[in-house]
Amino acid sequence: MNRAKIFIAALAAVMMAGCELLPTPQPNGGNNNGGGNNTEQPGGNEGDGNIEDLTMEYVVRQRRSSKRGLSGHPQIESDITMIAPGVAWVYNWGATAPFPELMQQGNMLFLPMAWNANFGADQMRAYKAANPSAEYILAYNEPNLTDQANMTPEVAASHWGALKAVAQELGMKLISPAVNYGTLAGYSDPIKWLDEFFACEGVSLDDVAGIAVHCYMPSGESLKSFIRRFDKYGKPVYMTEFCHANNSITNNEATQQNYMSDVLNYMECDDKVGGYAWFMLRGSGNWKAISLVNTSAKEPALTNLGKEYVWFSSFDKECYYPTEEAFPAAHYRSNNAEEVAEGTEWKYAPKIKASTDSTGEVMLTDFYSTEMWVEYGVEVEEAGEYELLVRYSTFMDSTYKFAIDGNEVEHTFAKCYELGGTEVWKTTRVEGLNLSEGKHTLRMSLTQGRGSFNWMCLRKAK
């Protein structure tokens, strides 16, 4: 994919980043509306049992995903602070880290890249000296594309020794050249390019800790099929560029949001995916829809797509929500996407998108199939009967099942608004949850209908 023009128009500089892909605790706290303690807002009339208008600010407890990265050069300080809650690493096609102090404060890592044979070895040394935990160097960028690194396997191999020597000197690991379907004569197939590269003298598959790939296919299913092609190398796959495209990047935010949710649900669950980086931080013109941040220096903010990416579930299996505390419905610990990662058949999971409610960053939505389910970890201090407050929106009466420890309760969510009308949010009680003391798994699945969900709160029955 030809991206030379967007690099000039959308980036202040073309550089790179590297990072140590380790789970990073995400600070407890709410959304950008304040977060912290649950706050019942005006309109809640709990005393007489009417809680339809009750709103609460949820608390984020999931750890940040260690896989989630970003391709693009942060241009202003707020770029770093806005993405840090959900993005663990950044690269910018170069070897100089952006805003290194802010990166360290946000516990984010930078992956330096050797874009082609003329790479910044001294910049890599400087970054490693300032960040001893830095672990990875990304190799050549799309060598089988004539408008990118433009290197045959033999040419790439002839320079490989110099890059490998720098990595060994710094005690860092190399990620393979990043390949896609290409324009270099005879090497449109990325597998052919890699096979010949690893067969060259002075190059070995053992030289790399992972295989970097780029994918601009228009569906999660096709992206998964593309990733499966690289299983043959027995290395983790790093998807270092991806977004919705079909010959050209799709400039439609809704399409990009749907695609992102499908792909992140899958890649977070695939153990063979070592990391991934959305393309890109900031786009403009024909690529504005892929931007995670807006273009305002005076009022910087995440776009709706940016909220989705930063606050997407990390599938944190160690996260348990206590009673009396609202938690994001979008922050499940598991869903049916895990079945997609493990199997050969593609199935859609509920999506995560920017919230349309008065509180919260993201919501769980497009929960419309009986094959879909989500699970949460909850913890109760004493046995007894509990209820689950649920903040929801639906244009039809919709019934969902809530199961804990084999006990199942069905609840019908009453229609909130007419299809095509203004979306309305309400709060309801799911009653009859008898729980023992300790940790539990709460599963939510659909019986019939369609709904969106903002937050839930487990508490002793009133």
ZAMARNU-780230 format. One record per residue (C-alpha): residue in three letters; x, y negated, z. Coordinates in nm, 3 decimals. Each point is the difference from the previous one (the first is absolute). Example, Ala and Ser with C-alpha at 12.3 -4.5 7.8 and 13.67 -1.06 7.14 Angstrom:
! ZAMARNU-780230
{'ALA',{1.230,0.450,0.780}} {'SER',{0.137,-0.344,-0.066}} 
END
This chain:
! ZAMARNU-780230
{'MET',{0.000,0.000,0.000}} {'ASN',{0.142,-0.337,-0.102}} {'ARG',{0.026,-0.215,0.312}} {'ALA',{0.279,-0.242,-0.091}} {'LYS',{-0.234,-0.298,-0.038}} {'ILE',{-0.180,0.055,0.329}} {'PHE',{0.331,0.018,0.182}} {'ILE',{0.088,-0.345,-0.132}} {'ALA',{-0.343,-0.152,0.055}} {'ALA',{-0.093,0.153,0.335}} {'LEU',{0.329,0.043,0.187}} {'ALA',{0.243,-0.261,0.122}} {'ALA',{0.281,0.254,-0.035}} {'VAL',{0.033,0.362,-0.105}} {'MET',{0.152,0.190,0.290}} {'MET',{-0.046,0.321,0.196}} {'ALA',{-0.069,0.165,0.324}} {'GLY',{0.070,0.312,0.202}} {'CYS',{-0.133,0.148,0.315}} {'GLU',{0.014,0.270,0.254}} {'LEU',{-0.326,0.184,-0.037}} {'LEU',{-0.089,0.073,0.361}} {'PRO',{-0.332,-0.034,0.183}} {'THR',{-0.022,-0.345,0.155}} {'PRO',{-0.240,-0.080,0.286}} {'GLN',{-0.252,-0.264,-0.098}} {'PRO',{-0.076,-0.245,0.280}} {'ASN',{-0.339,0.037,0.160}} {'GLY',{-0.228,-0.289,-0.077}} {'GLY',{-0.297,-0.083,-0.212}} {'ASN',{-0.043,-0.153,-0.340}} {'ASN',{0.078,-0.355,-0.099}} {'ASN',{-0.317,-0.113,0.174}} {'GLY',{0.178,0.040,0.331}} {'GLY',{-0.008,0.371,0.088}} {'GLY',{0.089,0.127,0.344}} {'ASN',{-0.286,0.062,0.238}} {'ASN',{-0.344,0.092,-0.126}} {'THR',{-0.213,-0.313,-0.017}} {'GLU',{-0.375,0.019,-0.029}} {'GLN',{-0.114,-0.292,-0.211}} {'PRO',{-0.318,-0.211,0.032}} {'GLY',{-0.306,0.182,-0.126}} {'GLY',{0.067,0.326,0.183}} {'ASN',{-0.295,0.072,0.227}} {'GLU',{0.118,0.318,0.164}} {'GLY',{-0.202,-0.042,0.314}} {'ASP',{-0.326,0.099,-0.164}} {'GLY',{0.157,0.264,-0.225}} {'ASN',{0.012,-0.212,-0.315}} {'ILE',{0.356,0.006,-0.132}} {'GLU',{-0.057,-0.056,-0.372}} {'ASP',{0.184,-0.334,0.007}} {'LEU',{0.275,0.107,0.238}} {'THR',{0.346,-0.064,-0.147}} {'MET',{0.337,0.094,0.146}} {'GLU',{0.360,-0.059,-0.100}} {'TYR',{0.179,0.328,-0.047}} {'VAL',{0.346,0.096,0.126}} {'VAL',{0.269,0.139,-0.232}} {'ARG',{0.186,0.293,0.157}} {'GLN',{0.132,0.194,-0.299}} {'ARG',{0.372,-0.002,-0.063}} {'ARG',{0.112,-0.159,-0.325}} {'SER',{0.050,0.246,-0.287}} {'SER',{0.367,0.083,-0.051}} {'LYS',{-0.070,0.072,-0.366}} {'ARG',{-0.151,-0.335,-0.094}} {'GLY',{0.231,-0.237,-0.186}} {'LEU',{-0.024,-0.283,-0.248}} {'SER',{0.166,-0.100,-0.325}} {'GLY',{0.039,-0.376,-0.039}} {'HIS',{0.211,-0.284,0.127}} {'PRO',{-0.148,-0.189,0.298}} {'GLN',{0.023,-0.370,-0.084}} {'ILE',{-0.114,-0.167,0.324}} {'GLU',{0.028,0.103,0.364}} {'SER',{-0.371,0.076,0.033}} {'ASP',{0.036,0.269,-0.267}} {'ILE',{0.195,0.202,0.255}} {'THR',{-0.213,-0.074,0.306}} {'MET',{-0.328,0.081,-0.182}} {'ILE',{0.111,0.338,-0.133}} {'ALA',{0.207,0.114,0.300}} {'PRO',{-0.292,0.157,0.195}} {'GLY',{-0.048,0.263,-0.270}} {'VAL',{0.309,0.007,-0.223}} {'ALA',{0.314,0.175,0.126}} {'TRP',{0.239,-0.076,-0.285}} {'VAL',{0.056,-0.231,-0.295}} {'TYR',{0.213,-0.005,-0.312}} {'ASN',{0.041,-0.270,-0.262}} {'TRP',{0.206,0.160,-0.282}} {'GLY',{0.323,-0.148,0.141}} {'ALA',{0.243,0.035,0.288}} {'THR',{-0.064,-0.310,0.211}} {'ALA',{-0.261,0.019,0.275}} {'PRO',{-0.264,-0.274,0.022}} {'PHE',{-0.040,-0.181,0.336}} {'PRO',{0.214,0.257,0.185}} {'GLU',{-0.074,-0.137,0.348}} {'LEU',{-0.376,0.018,-0.056}} {'MET',{0.039,0.348,-0.146}} {'GLN',{0.178,0.109,0.318}} {'GLN',{-0.261,-0.164,0.222}} {'GLY',{-0.272,0.185,-0.190}} {'ASN',{0.198,0.325,0.028}} {'MET',{-0.001,0.025,-0.379}} {'LEU',{0.279,0.142,-0.209}} {'PHE',{0.132,-0.103,-0.338}} {'LEU',{0.112,0.247,-0.268}} {'PRO',{0.278,-0.144,-0.215}} {'MET',{-0.008,0.107,-0.364}} {'ALA',{0.262,0.056,-0.265}} {'TRP',{-0.223,-0.123,-0.285}} {'ASN',{0.257,0.114,-0.256}} {'ALA',{0.375,0.068,-0.007}} {'ASN',{0.074,-0.364,0.088}} {'PHE',{-0.122,0.019,0.359}} {'GLY',{0.077,-0.215,0.304}} {'ALA',{0.233,0.219,0.202}} {'ASP',{0.112,-0.285,0.226}} {'GLN',{-0.361,-0.095,0.077}} {'MET',{-0.068,0.362,0.094}} {'ARG',{0.299,-0.003,0.233}} {'ALA',{-0.117,-0.322,0.160}} {'TYR',{-0.352,0.134,0.053}} {'LYS',{0.127,0.323,0.153}} {'ALA',{0.231,-0.193,0.235}} {'ALA',{-0.296,-0.209,0.123}} {'ASN',{-0.237,0.299,0.009}} {'PRO',{0.191,0.311,0.109}} {'SER',{-0.316,0.212,-0.005}} {'ALA',{-0.056,-0.066,-0.373}} {'GLU',{-0.006,0.340,-0.162}} {'TYR',{-0.091,-0.014,-0.370}} {'ILE',{0.120,-0.150,-0.327}} {'LEU',{-0.227,0.009,-0.304}} {'ALA',{0.167,0.088,-0.329}} {'TYR',{-0.058,-0.127,-0.354}} {'ASN',{-0.335,-0.156,-0.092}} {'GLU',{-0.179,0.181,-0.285}} {'PRO',{0.311,0.101,-0.197}} {'ASN',{-0.217,0.162,-0.268}} {'LEU',{-0.167,-0.333,-0.087}} {'THR',{0.177,-0.223,-0.250}} {'ASP',{-0.113,-0.323,0.172}} {'GLN',{0.114,0.121,0.342}} {'ALA',{0.330,0.170,0.094}} {'ASN',{0.016,0.156,-0.349}} {'MET',{0.247,0.282,0.068}} {'THR',{0.026,0.345,-0.153}} {'PRO',{0.070,0.278,0.251}} {'GLU',{0.363,0.008,-0.115}} {'VAL',{0.047,-0.375,0.044}} {'ALA',{-0.167,0.007,0.343}} {'ALA',{0.221,0.294,0.102}} {'SER',{0.317,-0.182,-0.109}} {'HIS',{-0.072,-0.271,0.261}} {'TRP',{-0.143,0.227,0.266}} {'GLY',{0.329,0.065,0.174}} {'ALA',{0.041,-0.369,0.091}} {'LEU',{-0.346,-0.019,0.153}} {'LYS',{0.046,0.327,0.183}} {'ALA',{0.330,-0.123,0.142}} {'VAL',{-0.167,-0.311,0.148}} {'ALA',{-0.276,0.212,0.154}} {'GLN',{0.257,0.234,0.155}} {'GLU',{0.206,-0.293,0.128}} {'LEU',{-0.307,-0.146,0.173}} {'GLY',{-0.139,0.332,0.121}} {'MET',{-0.320,-0.057,-0.198}} {'LYS',{-0.213,0.234,-0.209}} {'LEU',{-0.082,-0.046,-0.366}} {'ILE',{-0.349,0.020,-0.148}} {'SER',{0.008,0.108,-0.364}} {'PRO',{-0.042,-0.234,-0.297}} {'ALA',{-0.366,-0.103,-0.019}} {'VAL',{-0.161,0.152,-0.307}} {'ASN',{-0.330,-0.044,-0.180}} {'TYR',{-0.124,0.089,-0.345}} {'GLY',{0.254,-0.191,-0.206}} {'THR',{0.083,-0.178,-0.323}} {'LEU',{0.361,0.115,-0.038}} {'ALA',{0.030,0.211,-0.315}} {'GLY',{-0.017,0.370,0.084}} {'TYR',{-0.079,-0.062,0.367}} {'SER',{-0.366,-0.090,0.022}} {'ASP',{-0.038,0.294,0.237}} {'PRO',{0.150,-0.093,0.341}} {'ILE',{0.062,0.367,0.081}} {'LYS',{0.224,0.036,-0.306}} {'TRP',{0.204,-0.304,0.107}} {'LEU',{0.045,0.130,0.357}} {'ASP',{0.081,0.355,-0.109}} {'GLU',{0.278,-0.122,-0.228}} {'PHE',{0.124,-0.249,0.259}} {'PHE',{0.036,0.261,0.273}} {'ALA',{0.172,0.232,-0.249}} {'CYS',{0.272,-0.258,-0.078}} {'GLU',{0.352,0.041,0.132}} {'GLY',{0.046,-0.188,0.327}} {'VAL',{-0.370,0.004,0.082}} {'SER',{-0.187,0.243,0.222}} {'LEU',{-0.353,0.028,0.132}} {'ASP',{0.168,0.018,0.340}} {'ASP',{0.109,-0.362,-0.048}} {'VAL',{-0.351,-0.129,0.064}} {'ALA',{-0.233,0.013,0.299}} {'GLY',{-0.310,-0.061,-0.209}} {'ILE',{-0.141,-0.049,-0.349}} {'ALA',{-0.127,-0.349,-0.088}} {'VAL',{-0.286,-0.029,-0.248}} {'HIS',{-0.233,-0.270,-0.132}} {'CYS',{-0.359,0.061,-0.102}} {'TYR',{-0.247,-0.231,-0.175}} {'MET',{-0.280,0.246,-0.065}} {'PRO',{-0.362,-0.106,0.060}} {'SER',{-0.108,0.261,0.258}} {'GLY',{0.114,0.165,0.318}} {'GLU',{-0.045,0.341,-0.158}} {'SER',{0.238,-0.082,-0.287}} {'LEU',{0.255,-0.147,0.242}} {'LYS',{-0.008,0.319,0.205}} {'SER',{0.051,0.211,-0.314}} {'PHE',{0.297,-0.219,-0.093}} {'ILE',{0.156,0.046,0.345}} {'ARG',{-0.043,0.377,-0.020}} {'ARG',{0.226,0.005,-0.308}} {'PHE',{0.296,-0.093,0.223}} {'ASP',{-0.052,0.275,0.258}} {'LYS',{0.248,0.210,-0.200}} {'TYR',{0.291,-0.199,0.146}} {'GLY',{-0.087,0.093,0.359}} {'LYS',{0.045,-0.358,0.124}} {'PRO',{-0.241,-0.253,0.151}} {'VAL',{-0.160,-0.224,-0.262}} {'TYR',{0.018,-0.379,0.046}} {'MET',{-0.270,-0.181,-0.199}} {'THR',{0.183,-0.333,-0.020}} {'GLU',{-0.239,-0.171,-0.244}} {'PHE',{-0.371,0.066,-0.052}} {'CYS',{-0.329,-0.178,-0.066}} {'HIS',{-0.303,0.050,-0.223}} {'ALA',{0.094,-0.034,-0.365}} {'ASN',{-0.096,0.151,-0.333}} {'ASN',{0.259,-0.123,-0.253}} {'SER',{-0.010,-0.336,0.180}} {'ILE',{-0.054,-0.096,0.365}} {'THR',{-0.368,-0.032,0.089}} {'ASN',{-0.084,-0.355,0.104}} {'ASN',{-0.313,0.087,0.198}} {'GLU',{0.015,-0.010,0.379}} {'ALA',{-0.288,0.243,0.058}} {'THR',{0.161,0.258,-0.226}} {'GLN',{0.336,-0.042,0.174}} {'GLN',{-0.165,0.033,0.343}} {'ASN',{-0.176,0.325,-0.093}} {'TYR',{0.316,0.141,-0.152}} {'MET',{0.219,-0.102,0.294}} {'SER',{-0.230,0.167,0.250}} {'ASP',{-0.010,0.327,-0.194}} {'VAL',{0.377,0.008,-0.047}} {'LEU',{0.094,-0.095,0.357}} {'ASN',{-0.241,0.257,0.144}} {'TYR',{0.178,0.262,-0.209}} {'MET',{0.365,-0.109,0.040}} {'GLU',{-0.024,-0.047,0.377}} {'CYS',{-0.107,0.366,0.022}} {'ASP',{0.249,0.152,-0.246}} {'ASP',{0.305,0.121,0.193}} {'LYS',{0.197,0.004,-0.326}} {'VAL',{-0.035,-0.378,-0.035}} {'GLY',{0.281,-0.161,0.201}} {'GLY',{-0.110,-0.358,-0.060}} {'TYR',{-0.184,-0.234,-0.233}} {'ALA',{0.013,-0.368,-0.097}} {'TRP',{-0.286,-0.193,-0.158}} {'PHE',{0.079,-0.205,-0.309}} {'MET',{0.008,-0.277,0.105}} {'LEU',{-0.001,-0.263,0.277}} {'ARG',{-0.101,-0.298,-0.214}} {'GLY',{-0.121,-0.005,-0.358}} {'SER',{-0.151,-0.273,-0.210}} {'GLY',{-0.192,-0.052,-0.322}} {'ASN',{-0.088,0.333,-0.158}} {'TRP',{0.126,0.181,0.311}} {'LYS',{-0.160,-0.209,0.272}} {'ALA',{-0.223,0.290,0.109}} {'ILE',{0.297,0.204,0.127}} {'SER',{0.115,-0.272,0.244}} {'LEU',{0.005,0.077,0.371}} {'VAL',{0.049,-0.367,0.096}} {'ASN',{-0.147,-0.317,-0.147}} {'THR',{0.198,-0.272,-0.173}} {'SER',{-0.060,-0.277,0.255}} {'ALA',{0.307,-0.115,0.193}} {'LYS',{-0.215,-0.227,0.221}} {'GLU',{-0.263,0.262,0.086}} {'PRO',{0.167,0.338,-0.055}} {'ALA',{-0.224,0.302,0.048}} {'LEU',{-0.038,0.362,-0.094}} {'THR',{-0.230,0.062,-0.293}} {'ASN',{-0.278,0.256,0.042}} {'LEU',{0.233,0.249,-0.165}} {'GLY',{0.274,-0.103,0.242}} {'LYS',{-0.226,0.059,0.302}} {'GLU',{-0.077,0.344,-0.136}} {'TYR',{0.368,0.087,-0.045}} {'VAL',{0.127,-0.143,0.329}} {'TRP',{-0.280,0.135,0.220}} {'PHE',{-0.057,0.334,-0.176}} {'SER',{-0.009,0.305,0.226}} {'SER',{0.335,0.159,0.077}} {'PHE',{-0.164,0.334,0.088}} {'ASP',{0.164,-0.024,0.341}} {'LYS',{-0.063,0.338,0.166}} {'GLU',{0.125,-0.126,0.337}} {'CYS',{-0.256,-0.280,0.021}} {'TYR',{-0.284,0.044,0.252}} {'TYR',{-0.257,-0.272,0.068}} {'PRO',{-0.111,-0.053,0.361}} {'THR',{-0.358,-0.057,0.107}} {'GLU',{-0.150,-0.350,0.020}} {'GLU',{0.230,-0.123,-0.280}} {'ALA',{-0.109,-0.067,-0.357}} {'PHE',{0.223,0.157,-0.264}} {'PRO',{0.009,-0.041,-0.381}} {'ALA',{-0.214,0.250,-0.189}} {'ALA',{0.261,-0.026,-0.277}} {'HIS',{0.276,0.132,0.229}} {'TYR',{-0.078,0.369,-0.014}} {'ARG',{0.269,0.253,0.089}} {'SER',{-0.111,0.240,-0.272}} {'ASN',{-0.246,0.029,-0.286}} {'ASN',{-0.081,0.230,-0.288}} {'ALA',{0.289,-0.151,-0.201}} {'GLU',{0.224,0.246,0.188}} {'GLU',{-0.178,0.275,-0.189}} {'VAL',{0.087,-0.183,-0.323}} {'ALA',{0.369,-0.016,0.090}} {'GLU',{0.015,0.368,0.086}} {'GLY',{-0.212,0.135,-0.286}} {'THR',{-0.021,-0.025,-0.377}} {'GLU',{-0.351,-0.146,-0.028}} {'TRP',{-0.048,-0.376,0.027}} {'LYS',{-0.265,-0.124,0.244}} {'TYR',{-0.091,-0.356,0.092}} {'ALA',{0.018,-0.115,0.361}} {'PRO',{-0.173,-0.304,0.149}} {'LYS',{0.175,-0.324,-0.089}} {'ILE',{0.153,-0.277,0.208}} {'LYS',{-0.058,-0.358,-0.114}} {'ALA',{0.011,-0.352,0.142}} {'SER',{-0.280,-0.041,0.254}} {'THR',{-0.314,-0.193,-0.092}} {'ASP',{-0.112,-0.017,0.365}} {'SER',{0.058,-0.303,0.223}} {'THR',{0.287,0.175,0.181}} {'GLY',{0.269,0.244,-0.106}} {'GLU',{0.256,0.019,-0.278}} {'VAL',{-0.117,0.318,-0.173}} {'MET',{-0.305,0.224,-0.017}} {'LEU',{-0.073,0.363,-0.087}} {'THR',{-0.220,0.003,-0.310}} {'ASP',{-0.119,0.205,-0.299}} {'PHE',{-0.082,0.283,0.242}} {'TYR',{-0.252,0.165,-0.231}} {'SER',{0.079,0.372,-0.047}} {'THR',{-0.075,0.297,0.227}} {'GLU',{0.353,0.121,-0.074}} {'MET',{0.143,-0.311,0.167}} {'TRP',{0.098,-0.011,0.367}} {'VAL',{0.221,-0.200,0.234}} {'GLU',{0.142,0.084,0.343}} {'TYR',{0.112,-0.209,0.297}} {'GLY',{0.180,0.079,0.324}} {'VAL',{-0.189,-0.110,0.311}} {'GLU',{0.081,0.041,0.370}} {'VAL',{-0.237,-0.007,0.297}} {'GLU',{0.099,-0.030,0.365}} {'GLU',{-0.289,0.195,0.146}} {'ALA',{-0.255,0.253,-0.122}} {'GLY',{-0.353,-0.118,-0.070}} {'GLU',{-0.246,-0.121,-0.260}} {'TYR',{0.134,-0.258,-0.242}} {'GLU',{-0.134,-0.216,-0.280}} {'LEU',{0.174,-0.137,-0.304}} {'LEU',{-0.070,-0.358,-0.105}} {'VAL',{0.038,-0.030,-0.377}} {'ARG',{0.013,-0.318,-0.206}} {'TYR',{-0.136,0.084,-0.346}} {'SER',{-0.159,-0.126,-0.321}} {'THR',{-0.218,0.190,-0.248}} {'PHE',{-0.264,-0.070,-0.262}} {'MET',{-0.185,0.328,0.066}} {'ASP',{-0.085,0.214,0.301}} {'SER',{0.310,0.220,0.035}} {'THR',{0.067,0.297,0.226}} {'TYR',{0.345,0.095,0.129}} {'LYS',{0.124,0.279,0.227}} {'PHE',{0.230,-0.057,0.298}} {'ALA',{0.173,0.313,0.128}} {'ILE',{0.224,0.038,0.307}} {'ASP',{0.134,0.335,0.120}} {'GLY',{-0.258,0.187,-0.205}} {'ASN',{-0.295,-0.202,0.132}} {'GLU',{-0.180,-0.191,-0.274}} {'VAL',{-0.234,-0.299,0.010}} {'GLU',{-0.183,-0.142,-0.302}} {'HIS',{-0.086,-0.368,-0.019}} {'THR',{-0.197,-0.196,-0.258}} {'PHE',{0.122,-0.352,-0.072}} {'ALA',{-0.295,-0.219,-0.092}} {'LYS',{0.014,-0.202,-0.322}} {'CYS',{0.145,-0.349,0.058}} {'TYR',{-0.068,-0.175,-0.329}} {'GLU',{-0.131,0.048,-0.353}} {'LEU',{0.234,0.129,-0.268}} {'GLY',{0.128,-0.300,-0.194}} {'GLY',{-0.078,-0.237,0.285}} {'THR',{0.222,-0.160,0.261}} {'GLU',{0.189,0.260,0.204}} {'VAL',{-0.106,0.019,0.366}} {'TRP',{0.182,0.166,0.292}} {'LYS',{-0.165,0.154,0.306}} {'THR',{0.107,0.192,0.310}} {'THR',{-0.166,0.321,0.118}} {'ARG',{0.044,0.274,0.262}} {'VAL',{0.082,0.363,-0.074}} {'GLU',{-0.119,0.181,0.313}} {'GLY',{0.031,0.346,0.149}} {'LEU',{0.377,0.052,0.004}} {'ASN',{0.083,0.224,0.299}} {'LEU',{0.375,-0.003,0.051}} {'SER',{0.247,0.159,0.236}} {'GLU',{0.293,-0.195,0.141}} {'GLY',{0.299,-0.036,-0.230}} {'LYS',{0.084,-0.042,-0.367}} {'HIS',{-0.244,0.087,-0.277}} {'THR',{-0.034,-0.011,-0.378}} {'LEU',{-0.307,-0.182,-0.128}} {'ARG',{-0.106,0.091,-0.355}} {'MET',{-0.245,-0.210,-0.202}} {'SER',{-0.156,0.141,-0.319}} {'LEU',{-0.289,-0.084,-0.228}} {'THR',{-0.335,0.179,-0.017}} {'GLN',{-0.172,-0.239,-0.240}} {'GLY',{0.018,-0.364,-0.106}} {'ARG',{0.288,-0.246,-0.024}} {'GLY',{0.155,-0.231,0.256}} {'SER',{0.282,-0.235,0.098}} {'PHE',{0.146,-0.019,0.352}} {'ASN',{0.200,-0.268,0.182}} {'TRP',{0.066,0.128,0.352}} {'MET',{-0.101,0.258,0.259}} {'CYS',{0.011,0.000,0.379}} {'LEU',{-0.036,0.309,0.220}} {'ARG',{-0.141,-0.072,0.347}} {'LYS',{-0.193,0.157,0.284}} {'ALA',{-0.371,0.026,-0.081}} {'LYS',{-0.201,-0.291,0.143}} 
END
